[in-house]
Amino acid sequence: MSVSELFKETRLPVLAAPLFIISYPELVIAQCKAGVIGSFPALNARPAEELEKWIIKISSELEQFKKDNPNEIVSPFAVNQICHSSNDRLEHDVDVCVKHKVPMVITSLRAPKFVVDSIHSYGGVVMHDVINVRHAKKAVDEGADGLILVCAGAGGHAGTLSPFALVREVREFFDGPIALSGSISEGSSVLSAQALGADYAYIGTRFIATKEANASPGYKQMIVDSAANDIMYSPTFTGVNGNYLKPSVVNAGLDPDNLPHADKNDMNFGSSGLSGDNSKKAWKDIWGSGQGIGSIKEITSVKDTVDKLVSEYQSSKERLNKIS
């Protein structure tokens, strides 16, 4: 199945980003039932044996929902694989995805050919997230079916390039499926992503402030109470630059203006989790967030969230049609 065929089973051209610690089966199932592609990081399922149980749970519940609600649009789901050298679970987790024929796999940090070939062996698709053209070209060379462009303003590990620049430069050599990430929390932003030349939107932060998300009440409320000015960009917590809620850094007893240095060699996505005293705080105590939080005003169910996104998307289309 192709990426475009998977997105035909959605109400909105949206791929929900896999959120570390937050995206559990309950959230993914709710996203798929609401009509967007839900996803979760394989590393959220701990120990490793839990991954198969999660995939079976998600698959079976969605299949039953389809049978009980034949007129509803029920979207497929995706599993995120962190393809970093410290991830000692990667081969095991990919084998589980192959065994259960997961429709889509999202690869991060690099796109090794063995992952792509494994997922292609049963007809699955691979979307790889990138922050620049160099990474995008490598992913295409490795056989990724589509690209996720993580631009300035995205939550968690994010790039610094404007979507206006990155989408255009990637389109010069890649005409395949592109999902765009970065401050997308409204339906109008989804339409904007398509206007720029992307096919889909990649939304993460908006789903943190939902009832089904596995985030603390304090985290969800901080999303609602904060705005773009409350976001800070730092490599301290994982070794890779990311966007975080500044108030959560302060609450953890750290000075946002005087943080210790860290680099990518400090990353550890192995069985023991992130390494180092500061890394242990991410993402449990220091909370990731994108810059688009200013439009998030309340904590709602996933269904209500997606319904609102769909309504905003359609309204934006109608407004543009009137202008033209």
C-alpha positions, 0 to 999 in steps of 0.5 A, a space after each residue: 500500500 502507498 502513503 497516499 492510499 493510507 491517507 485516503 482513510 482519513 478525514 483530514 490529511 494529518 499524521 499525529 506525531 509519535 510523542 515520547 511517553 505520551 502516545 500510548 494505545 489509548 491515544 493512538 486508538 482515539 486518533 485513528 477512530 477520529 479519522 487521523 493517522 495515529 502513531 506511537 514510539 516503539 520505545 514507549 512500550 517497555 519492556 520490549 515484549 510490550 510492543 507486540 501487545 500494544 500493536 495487537 491491542 490497537 489493531 484489534 480495537 480498530 478492527 472491531 470499531 470498523 465492524 461496529 461502525 461501518 460508516 465511520 472513517 477509521 484511519 491506520 496507525 504508525 509505529 516510530 522507530 528511533 534508528 540511533 546506534 544506542 537503540 539496542 531494541 531496533 532489530 527486535 522492534 522492527 521484527 515485531 512490526 514486520 510480524 504484524 504488518 504495521 501499515 506505516 513506520 516512521 523512522 527518526 535520526 537516520 533511515 537504515 536500509 534494513 528498516 526500509 527493506 523490512 517494512 517494504 517486505 510486506 507492503 508497509 511504508 516508511 516515512 522518515 523525519 528530517 530537519 534539513 536537505 542533507 538528511 532528506 537526500 539520505 533518506 530518499 537514497 535509503 528508499 524512504 517512501 515519504 519525508 516528514 519535514 520537521 521545521 522551526 517551531 515544532 515540538 521536541 527535537 526540531 529543526 530551525 529552517 522555515 517551512 517556506 525554505 525547506 519544503 521548496 528545496 526538498 521539492 527540487 529533488 523529491 516529488 513523493 509524499 511530504 508531511 510538514 511539522 512546525 507550529 501546526 495546531 489549527 485546521 488553517 495550518 493544515 491547509 497552509 502546509 498543503 499550500 506550501 507544497 506539502 501533502 500532509 500535516 504532522 501534528 504533535 503538541 495539539 494532541 498533548 492537551 487531550 483527555 486520552 494523552 498519557 501526560 500529567 494534568 500539569 503538563 496539559 494545563 501548562 500547554 493551555 496556559 502558555 504561548 509561543 514566547 514560553 518555548 525555549 530551544 536547547 540541546 541540554 536534555 537529550 543532546 539534540 536541540 529541541 523545543 521545551 516549555 520554559 516554565 517546566 524547566 524552571 519547575 525542575 530547578 534549572 535556570 533556562 538562561 544558564 543550562 549545561 552543555 550537551 551534544 549528540 554523543 550524549 544521546 542514549 535510546 537504549 533499554 536503560 533510556 536516556 542517560 545523564 542527570 539532565 536527560 533523566 528529566 526529559 521528557 518526564 519533568 521537562 516538557 516538550 512543546 511546539 510554538 503553536 500552543 497559543 491557539 490551544 485553549 482547553 483540554 478536550 477529547 481527541 474526537 472533539 480536537 479532530 472535529 475542530 481541526 476538520 471544521 477549521 480546515 473546511 472554513 479556511 478552504 471556503 474563505 480562500 475560495 471567496 478571496 479567489 
